[in-house]
Amino acid sequence: MGELDTAAVLVWMHAATAAVAAHEAELTALDTAIGDGDHGTNLRRGFAAASLAAEDAAAAGTDPGPFLIAVGGALISSVGGAAGPLYGTVLRTAGKALEGPTADTAALAVALGAGLDALRRLGGAEVGDKTMVDAFAPAVDALRAAGDLPLAEAARLAADAAEEGMRSTTPLRARKGRASYLGDRSIGHQDPGATSTALVFRALAESLTTTVAT
């Protein structure tokens, strides 16, 4: 069935960094429409720092849990705006929920579910508020529903769910974050946080397809 180990997490972080960099202009444009216009730039810088922290953690032989804690700390310290604390808290919390050198589908679902709970507490958002939770929550639900499916397959289902959640934000009226100040003018715009979340989950799926045997 395959399990998540430190090498796979390292590939994931590098893939997420590359995805954010490749979509920086898109994320910036989305955030310019309903936010501060800095989501793409901030995340590119933050994930670049996270990749460096990931290399250090991998070189030290760190297990996946402490690995994610270190990466989350790098995001918090290097990303301005709301994105750094949100993504960093998610990864740190997920890391604290992982034990041992590997994690299967169920363990990853528990860890990312803990990250989602922390995200909700920190941002105060729920599904339908037009935030990254709209992509993150269905991805976690898909992982939980995957049961005994191979990890790579479960991650692909989670990425599909995240992308569907991302698209669902377009017709919503924002109820949280900077976009909520726009009221009805936020309707018709895809949420940038949900978009970057979908990118991160797709990076996870693609990484596990190449690094974890099913």
C-alpha positions as CSV (number, residue, x, y, z in Angstrom):
1,M,0.0,0.0,0.0
2,G,3.0,2.3,0.5
3,E,3.6,4.7,3.3
4,L,4.7,8.3,3.6
5,D,8.4,8.7,4.7
6,T,10.7,11.6,5.0
7,A,12.0,11.2,1.5
8,A,8.4,11.5,0.2
9,V,7.7,14.5,2.3
10,L,10.8,16.2,1.0
11,V,9.7,15.6,-2.6
12,W,6.3,17.0,-1.7
13,M,7.7,20.2,-0.3
14,H,9.9,20.7,-3.4
15,A,6.9,20.0,-5.6
16,A,4.7,22.4,-3.7
17,T,7.4,25.0,-3.9
18,A,7.6,24.6,-7.7
19,A,3.9,24.7,-8.1
20,V,3.5,27.9,-6.1
21,A,6.3,29.5,-8.1
22,A,4.8,28.4,-11.4
23,H,1.4,29.8,-10.4
24,E,2.6,33.0,-8.6
25,A,1.1,35.3,-11.2
26,E,-2.2,33.5,-11.1
27,L,-2.3,33.6,-7.3
28,T,-1.4,37.3,-7.3
29,A,-4.1,38.1,-9.8
30,L,-6.7,36.3,-7.8
31,D,-5.6,38.1,-4.6
32,T,-5.5,41.4,-6.3
33,A,-9.2,41.0,-7.2
34,I,-10.4,40.4,-3.7
35,G,-7.4,40.7,-1.3
36,D,-4.1,42.5,-0.8
37,G,-2.5,41.2,-4.0
38,D,0.4,39.6,-2.2
39,H,-0.6,35.9,-1.9
40,G,1.5,34.7,-4.8
41,T,4.6,36.6,-3.9
42,N,4.4,35.8,-0.2
43,L,3.8,32.1,-0.8
44,R,6.6,31.8,-3.3
45,R,9.0,33.3,-0.8
46,G,7.7,31.2,2.0
47,F,7.8,27.9,0.2
48,A,11.3,28.6,-1.0
49,A,12.3,29.0,2.7
50,A,10.3,25.9,3.5
51,S,12.2,23.9,0.9
52,L,15.5,24.9,2.5
53,A,14.3,23.9,5.9
54,A,13.1,20.6,4.4
55,E,16.6,19.9,3.0
56,D,18.1,20.5,6.5
57,A,15.5,18.3,8.2
58,A,16.1,15.5,5.6
59,A,19.8,15.7,6.0
60,A,19.4,15.4,9.8
61,G,17.4,12.1,9.3
62,T,14.3,13.6,10.8
63,D,11.1,11.6,10.8
64,P,8.1,13.0,8.9
65,G,6.5,14.5,12.0
66,P,9.4,16.6,13.2
67,F,10.1,17.3,9.5
68,L,6.8,19.0,9.0
69,I,7.1,20.9,12.3
70,A,10.4,22.4,11.0
71,V,8.9,23.2,7.6
72,G,5.9,24.8,9.2
73,G,8.1,26.9,11.4
74,A,10.0,28.2,8.3
75,L,6.7,29.2,6.7
76,I,5.6,31.1,9.8
77,S,8.8,33.0,10.0
78,S,9.2,33.8,6.4
79,V,5.8,34.6,4.9
80,G,4.0,37.9,5.5
81,G,0.3,38.4,5.7
82,A,-2.1,35.7,6.7
83,A,-0.7,32.9,4.6
84,G,2.4,32.1,6.6
85,P,0.7,31.6,10.0
86,L,-2.1,29.6,8.3
87,Y,0.0,27.2,6.3
88,G,2.7,27.1,8.9
89,T,0.2,26.2,11.7
90,V,-1.3,23.5,9.5
91,L,2.0,21.8,8.8
92,R,3.2,22.1,12.4
93,T,0.0,20.7,13.8
94,A,0.0,17.9,11.3
95,G,3.6,17.1,12.1
96,K,2.8,16.9,15.8
97,A,0.1,14.3,15.0
98,L,2.5,12.0,13.1
99,E,4.6,9.4,14.9
100,G,7.3,7.2,13.7
101,P,9.3,7.0,10.4
102,T,6.3,6.4,8.1
103,A,2.6,7.1,7.8
104,D,-0.1,5.2,5.9
105,T,-3.3,6.7,4.5
106,A,-5.2,6.6,7.8
107,A,-2.3,8.3,9.7
108,L,-2.0,11.0,7.1
109,A,-5.8,11.6,7.2
110,V,-5.5,12.0,11.0
111,A,-2.6,14.4,10.7
112,L,-4.0,16.6,8.1
113,G,-7.4,16.5,9.9
114,A,-5.6,17.9,12.9
115,G,-4.1,20.6,10.7
116,L,-7.6,21.4,9.4
117,D,-8.9,21.8,12.9
118,A,-6.0,24.2,13.8
119,L,-6.7,26.1,10.6
120,R,-10.4,26.5,11.5
121,R,-9.4,27.7,15.0
122,L,-6.9,30.2,13.8
123,G,-8.9,31.7,10.9
124,G,-12.4,31.1,12.3
125,A,-13.5,29.9,8.9
126,E,-15.8,27.1,7.8
127,V,-16.7,25.6,4.4
128,G,-18.7,28.2,2.5
129,D,-16.8,31.2,3.9
130,K,-14.7,31.5,0.7
131,T,-11.3,30.7,2.2
132,M,-8.7,27.9,1.9
133,V,-10.9,25.8,4.2
134,D,-13.2,25.3,1.2
135,A,-10.4,23.3,-0.5
136,F,-8.8,21.9,2.6
137,A,-11.9,20.4,4.2
138,P,-13.0,18.3,1.2
139,A,-9.5,17.1,0.7
140,V,-9.3,15.8,4.3
141,D,-12.8,14.3,3.9
142,A,-11.6,12.4,0.8
143,L,-8.5,11.0,2.7
144,R,-10.7,9.9,5.6
145,A,-13.1,8.2,3.2
146,A,-10.3,6.5,1.3
147,G,-9.9,3.9,4.1
148,D,-7.5,1.2,3.1
149,L,-6.8,2.6,-0.4
150,P,-3.2,2.9,-1.3
151,L,-1.7,6.2,-0.2
152,A,-0.9,7.6,-3.7
153,E,-4.5,6.8,-4.9
154,A,-6.0,8.4,-1.7
155,A,-3.9,11.5,-2.3
156,R,-5.1,11.8,-5.8
157,L,-8.7,11.7,-4.6
158,A,-7.9,14.3,-2.0
159,A,-6.3,16.6,-4.7
160,D,-9.4,16.1,-6.9
161,A,-11.6,17.1,-4.0
162,A,-9.5,20.1,-3.2
163,E,-9.7,21.3,-6.7
164,E,-13.5,20.9,-6.7
165,G,-13.7,22.9,-3.5
166,M,-11.4,25.6,-5.0
167,R,-13.8,26.0,-7.9
168,S,-16.8,26.1,-5.6
169,T,-15.5,29.4,-4.1
170,T,-16.2,31.4,-7.3
171,P,-19.9,32.0,-6.7
172,L,-19.6,32.5,-3.0
173,R,-19.8,35.8,-1.0
174,A,-16.7,36.0,1.2
175,R,-17.5,35.9,4.9
176,K,-13.9,35.8,6.3
177,G,-10.6,37.6,5.6
178,R,-9.8,40.7,3.5
179,A,-12.3,39.6,0.8
180,S,-15.2,39.8,3.2
181,Y,-14.9,43.6,3.2
182,L,-16.0,43.7,-0.4
183,G,-19.4,42.2,0.3
184,D,-21.2,41.2,-2.9
185,R,-18.2,42.4,-5.0
186,S,-16.3,39.2,-3.9
187,I,-18.8,37.1,-5.8
188,G,-17.5,35.8,-9.1
189,H,-13.9,35.5,-8.0
190,Q,-12.0,32.3,-7.1
191,D,-10.5,32.4,-3.7
192,P,-6.7,32.6,-3.8
193,G,-6.2,30.7,-0.6
194,A,-8.3,27.8,-1.8
195,T,-6.3,27.9,-5.1
196,S,-3.0,27.6,-3.4
197,T,-4.4,24.8,-1.1
198,A,-5.4,22.9,-4.2
199,L,-1.9,23.3,-5.6
200,V,-0.4,21.9,-2.5
201,F,-2.6,18.9,-2.4
202,R,-2.0,18.2,-6.1
203,A,1.7,18.4,-5.4
204,L,1.3,15.8,-2.7
205,A,-0.6,13.5,-5.0
206,E,2.0,13.8,-7.8
207,S,4.9,13.4,-5.3
208,L,3.4,10.2,-3.8
209,T,2.7,8.8,-7.3
210,T,6.5,8.9,-8.0
211,T,7.9,8.1,-4.5
212,V,5.4,5.7,-2.8
213,A,4.8,2.2,-4.2
214,T,1.1,1.2,-4.3
